[in-house]
Amino acid sequence: MRTGIGYDVHPFSEGRRLVLGGVEIPAERGLAGHSDADVVLHAIADALLGAAGLGDIGLHFPPSEPRWRDADSRDLLRRVVELLGEQWVIANVDATVIAEWPRIGPHREAMRAAIAATLRIEPGRVNVKATTNEALGFIGRGEGIAALAIATLQQR
């Protein structure tokens, strides 16, 4: 078994849609980024890549590459699953969203389902939780959202 950790952060930006955990959340502003800026899926991708010893999301999907501009992060995560190949089975993924806003609770089950479908695993192997930054720092001031993820892989 191998375990990897992922982290991602993006600032809020006007005129962008807000996508978290593969789910579009109704909002007046979204997150800035080269792709759709889904911090949850980016953190999960990094956790999976780290567990497999395959580098990080920037190595495989560099922001300097025009083809990843406005990419759907579910597509990026599907490509990560392909990189895992037949050698690895995803045993578990646990993600934490760090944000003052929006409330994650109403979207948690939809996120779990979207993540599980994208990873081609059962929803019971995916956990999504949330916390605030207690009004501290850039997250606490409502300037952006961060996410942490941990993934466990089993060798076939």
C-alpha positions as MATLAB code, in Angstrom:
seq = 'MRTGIGYDVHPFSEGRRLVLGGVEIPAERGLAGHSDADVVLHAIADALLGAAGLGDIGLHFPPSEPRWRDADSRDLLRRVVELLGEQWVIANVDATVIAEWPRIGPHREAMRAAIAATLRIEPGRVNVKATTNEALGFIGRGEGIAALAIATLQQR';
ca = [
       0.000    0.000    0.000;
       1.061    3.583   -0.638;
      -0.306    6.905    0.560;
      -0.043   10.358   -1.009;
      -1.015   13.863    0.067;
      -2.279   16.667   -2.166;
      -2.872   20.366   -1.619;
      -4.236   23.089   -3.856;
      -5.367   26.678   -3.454;
      -6.954   29.221   -5.806;
      -8.133   32.805   -5.301;
     -11.676   33.899   -6.031;
     -12.292   35.637   -9.347;
     -15.302   37.460  -10.754;
     -16.847   36.064  -13.913;
     -15.797   32.450  -13.273;
     -17.966   29.525  -12.291;
     -17.359   27.826   -8.943;
     -16.575   24.139   -9.309;
     -15.678   22.039   -6.261;
     -15.344   18.275   -6.215;
     -16.655   18.054   -9.770;
     -19.866   19.896   -8.854;
     -20.804   23.356  -10.077;
     -22.019   25.418   -7.129;
     -24.287   28.409   -7.797;
     -22.212   31.471   -6.912;
     -21.497   35.019   -8.018;
     -17.787   34.275   -8.345;
     -15.600   31.281   -8.961;
     -11.942   30.442   -8.632;
      -9.155   31.777  -10.843;
      -6.937   29.237  -12.554;
      -5.674   27.896  -15.844;
      -8.265   25.086  -15.800;
     -11.658   25.239  -14.082;
      -9.672   25.666  -10.805;
     -11.419   22.830   -8.936;
      -9.148   22.804   -5.868;
     -10.699   19.587   -4.546;
     -10.026   17.537   -7.675;
      -6.555   19.069   -8.042;
      -5.657   18.069   -4.480;
      -6.986   14.544   -5.102;
      -4.996   14.290   -8.339;
      -1.812   15.291   -6.516;
      -2.503   12.798   -3.731;
      -2.967    9.966   -6.235;
       0.090   10.946   -8.269;
       2.159   11.213   -5.096;
       1.065    7.811   -3.834;
       2.051    6.237   -7.155;
       5.355    8.125   -7.305;
       4.321    9.862  -10.524;
       5.163   13.474   -9.710;
       2.449   16.098   -9.423;
      -0.374   17.696  -11.358;
       1.863   20.504  -12.679;
       4.196   17.955  -14.236;
       1.408   16.242  -16.167;
      -0.852   19.247  -16.866;
       1.385   22.340  -16.861;
      -0.364   25.730  -16.932;
       2.031   26.729  -19.707;
       0.302   24.195  -21.976;
      -2.581   25.857  -23.907;
      -4.536   22.604  -24.241;
      -5.234   22.602  -20.493;
      -6.738   26.117  -20.604;
     -10.235   25.995  -19.036;
      -9.961   22.182  -18.801;
     -12.606   20.307  -16.849;
     -10.752   18.955  -13.817;
     -12.783   15.732  -14.017;
     -11.012   15.101  -17.335;
      -7.642   15.755  -15.697;
      -8.498   13.375  -12.865;
      -9.595   10.702  -15.354;
      -6.174   11.025  -16.999;
      -4.532   10.564  -13.596;
      -6.515    7.337  -13.148;
      -5.210    6.212  -16.556;
      -1.650    6.988  -15.413;
      -2.161    4.698  -12.423;
      -2.768    1.939  -14.951;
      -3.357   -1.645  -13.965;
      -0.689   -1.520  -11.258;
      -2.719    0.431   -8.682;
      -6.196    0.211   -7.134;
      -7.586    3.274   -5.362;
      -8.420    2.100   -1.856;
      -9.524    5.404   -0.333;
      -9.636    9.152   -0.956;
     -10.282   11.700    1.793;
     -10.522   15.418    0.960;
     -10.930   18.517    3.114;
     -12.171   21.826    1.728;
     -10.901   24.881    3.619;
     -13.189   27.852    3.007;
     -15.252   30.457    4.792;
     -17.736   30.267    1.944;
     -19.621   28.469    0.383;
     -21.147   25.983    2.787;
     -20.029   22.531    1.647;
     -22.632   20.471    3.520;
     -25.428   20.901    0.964;
     -23.082   19.728   -1.829;
     -21.108   17.014   -0.016;
     -22.991   13.966   -1.329;
     -22.998   15.270   -4.898;
     -19.233   15.832   -4.619;
     -18.663   12.323   -3.249;
     -20.706   10.844   -6.098;
     -18.923   12.930   -8.761;
     -15.481   12.105   -7.392;
     -16.280    8.394   -7.094;
     -17.648    8.268  -10.650;
     -14.596   10.075  -11.999;
     -12.235    7.712  -10.150;
     -14.377    4.683  -11.064;
     -14.695    3.575   -7.430;
     -17.571    3.165   -4.985;
     -18.746    6.343   -3.201;
     -18.016    4.614    0.121;
     -14.302    4.936   -0.666;
     -14.547    8.727   -0.978;
     -14.921   11.173    1.892;
     -15.376   14.934    1.624;
     -15.357   17.228    4.616;
     -14.976   20.935    5.197;
     -13.621   23.406    7.684;
     -13.134   27.144    7.891;
      -9.958   29.056    8.612;
     -11.665   30.769   11.570;
     -11.481   34.144    9.764;
      -7.661   33.990    9.646;
      -5.447   34.652    6.610;
      -6.461   34.917    2.966;
      -8.990   32.095    3.293;
     -10.465   33.670    6.399;
     -10.832   36.972    4.574;
     -12.789   35.162    1.839;
     -10.120   35.645   -0.816;
      -9.894   32.007   -1.900;
     -10.376   28.319   -1.185;
      -7.868   25.573   -0.397;
      -8.198   21.805   -0.315;
      -6.181   18.951    1.140;
      -6.479   15.330    0.100;
      -4.991   12.014    1.033;
      -5.189    8.919   -1.132;
      -4.303    5.319   -0.440;
      -3.396    2.993   -3.266;
      -3.092   -0.783   -3.193;
      -0.832   -2.599   -5.600;
      -2.607   -5.222   -7.726;
];
